[in-house]
C-alpha cells in the first residue's frame, strides 16, 4: 500500500536461498527472484518480475502495469512446473506466458546461418528511377530571388552604407531538386531473408521454473517518500489456497479503504461547496465595512 501518494519508489520483494547472511544483506546481494511494483514519475509504473538464472538477473520482456493509487493491492506471481507463469493483481490475471519466451533464460533456438550470403545479383529495390523520365529544361530555378517590389530607401547613402541590394524573397517558381519518377523494378526479387539454422548453443532446460531452496524474503527499497506498507507475505505451492487467502485478507481491507476514501472525498466536496457559497457573502460584508 502506497498511502503517501508515492511518486518515485519501489514496492518489490526479493526471494533468497539459504546462503543469505541476513545481517549483511544489501542491494547487490544475490537473490532468486524479485517481484513487485516500481513507480517513478509518469514514465515508470511497472511490475518487476526478475529471475536469477545461472548468476544473471533476467528482466521480463513485457511491460506489466502496476497500480499507482493509495489503496492496498495484492500482487501474486505463479510459476508452474510446465515453465509457464501468471501475474495477478488483486486476484485478477494481468499477464501470463512461457518463461522461455518472456525472459532470455536460453540462447535463441535459431540463428542466422553464418555461411549464407545474399547473392550479388539479388535486387531488393522495389522501385527504380524511370529511365525515360527527363528533367524539364526550365526546371532549374533559384530558391531565392531579389524582391522585385523593393525600392532603395531615399536616405540610403552609397558612400556611407555601401551598394544597396534588394532583400531576397522565396522564388515562387522554385521547384526544388528534380528527381525522376519511380517505376516498378522488373528485376525486383523481394526482401532477402537470411536463412537460419539450429543454434548449436541452445539446450532445452525443462526446469527453468525450479528453485532448489527458498529460505528468506526481504525488501531492498529506494523511495523518495516513506510510508509504503507491506503485509501478508505468502509463499506456497497451492494456488487455490493463495487466492482464497488473498480474498480473505486483502479484499476486506481494500473495500474498507475505498469506502472510507469515498466518504472523505464526499465530505471534502460538501465542505468546498459550502465554502464556495459563503465566499460571495463574505466579500460583500468586507465591502460594507470598507464603506
Protein Blocks (a to p, Z undefined) as FASTA:
>chain_A
ZZkopabdcfbdcdddfkbcfklgcfklccfbdcddddehjklccddddddeehiacddf
bdcdddfbfbdcdddddddfkopacddeehiafbdcdfklmpcfbacfbdcdfkbccdfk
lccbfbdcdfkbccdfklpccfbdcdfkbccdfklcfklnopadddddddfkbgbjaddd
ddddfkbgbjadddddddfkbccdfklmpcfbdcbdcdddddfbghiacehiaddfbfkl
mmmmmmmmmmmmmmmmmmmmmmmmmmmmmmmmmmmmmmmmmmmmmmmmmZZ
